[in-house]
Amino acid sequence: MDDREKLQKKADFCKNGCPVCTKARKKGKGFLFWMVKLERHVCPYCRAYEKVYGKPAYL
């Protein structure tokens, strides 16, 4: 598995599997939304989502 596939798997988890990120995107406000705004700088899944999809993990 190359680096691009690993990056895509992490991004897909953030998009579909992460309970925090999916709820933050769905609601667009609230505690989880702000938590993702802060954690996206340290979470490898959020960073992968931003690289693959070209937008922040909370949008």
C-alpha positions as CSV (number, residue, x, y, z in Angstrom):
1,M,0.0,0.0,0.0
2,D,1.5,3.3,-1.0
3,D,1.3,6.6,0.8
4,R,-1.5,7.9,-1.4
5,E,-3.7,4.9,-0.5
6,K,-3.0,5.4,3.2
7,L,-3.9,9.0,2.9
8,Q,-7.1,8.2,1.1
9,K,-8.1,5.6,3.8
10,K,-7.5,8.1,6.6
11,A,-9.5,10.8,4.7
12,D,-12.4,8.3,4.1
13,F,-12.4,7.4,7.9
14,C,-12.7,11.1,8.7
15,K,-15.4,11.6,6.2
16,N,-17.6,8.5,7.0
17,G,-16.4,6.8,10.2
18,C,-15.3,9.4,12.7
19,P,-18.2,10.1,15.0
20,V,-16.9,13.5,16.0
21,C,-16.1,14.9,12.5
22,T,-19.3,13.5,10.9
23,K,-21.5,15.1,13.5
24,A,-19.6,18.4,13.4
25,R,-20.1,18.5,9.6
26,K,-23.7,17.5,9.8
27,K,-24.7,20.2,12.4
28,G,-22.3,22.9,11.4
29,K,-22.3,24.4,14.9
30,G,-21.9,23.5,18.5
31,F,-19.3,22.0,20.7
32,L,-18.1,19.2,18.3
33,F,-17.8,21.8,15.5
34,W,-15.5,23.9,17.5
35,M,-13.6,20.9,18.8
36,V,-12.9,19.7,15.3
37,K,-11.7,23.2,14.4
38,L,-9.1,22.9,17.1
39,E,-8.1,19.3,16.7
40,R,-7.8,19.4,12.9
41,H,-4.2,20.6,13.4
42,V,-3.1,17.5,15.3
43,C,-5.4,14.7,14.1
44,P,-3.9,12.7,11.3
45,Y,-7.3,11.8,9.9
46,C,-8.5,15.4,9.8
47,R,-5.2,16.5,8.1
48,A,-5.7,13.7,5.5
49,Y,-9.3,14.8,4.9
50,E,-8.0,18.3,4.2
51,K,-5.3,17.2,1.8
52,V,-7.6,14.8,-0.1
53,Y,-10.8,16.9,-0.3
54,G,-9.2,20.4,-0.2
55,K,-11.4,21.7,2.6
56,P,-11.3,21.7,6.4
57,A,-12.6,18.7,8.3
58,Y,-15.4,20.6,9.9
59,L,-17.0,21.8,6.6
